[in-house]
């Protein structure tokens, strides 16, 4: 009888542990499905995923300090709520996965609104206009997208530009060598190959290209060509359930637009824009 009693006690303990574990799992799942603003506003901490080589939006100075248009804007947006902003460098081609896995709260890095991205995430209101342009070396004598016939094109992996190549195949995809671009983890590496003539053209965000070229020793070595692709808008990407977080961000973008902060940032990073 004692043996049976002993095993009965163990059995009851095991059942109790399973019930507690299951209960905790359900609580955790419930918390996971909550709007992130509840946690962010209480913890006073938000994590933003970035590509820290995307000038002038988010990039590092020679001493390693992170600076840029989006760095300034993100801090201004969350300052009102006393929330500390933590910028986390991510593999840009995995940005949607990082957001889904909750390793970051936001994607805020010259992030273009696209139909594909809207299927998996929620976007804030736009705060900056952009366009995809074709950059070539002047000596290559490429003066239009038509001149890219049989040439090698580069683009950043996971970028809106790489998506546009497939969405509008008659612009570049059907012309370029192999009907597929060379994809790079960063525009820095893409420019290295362009300078070495390993690619003859680079489809790139105008904000990056114009900043990069203007800071080169000989800007005239490069030619900027209008791609003919649709204009774009930068916004902040977040999980679809985060509507309170989106409402807060939009209210702050409105406030910063009205008080002149965004105008000052445009002048700081782009000159007269």
Buried (B, 14 or more C-beta within 10 A) or exposed (E): EEEEEEEEEEEEEEEEEEEEEEEEEEEEEEEEEEBBBEBBBEEEBBBBBBBBBBBBBBBBEEEEEEBBBBBBBBBBBBEEEEBEBEBEBBEBBBBBEBBEEEEBBBBBBBBBBBEEBEEEBBBBBBBBEBBBBBBBBEEBEBEEBEBBEEBBBBBBBBBBBBBBBEBBEEBBBEBBBEEEBBBBBBBBEBBBBBEEEEBBBBBBBBBBBBBBBEEEEEEEEBBBBEBBBEEBBBBBBBBEBBBBBBEBBBEBBEBBEEEEBBEEBBEEBBEEE
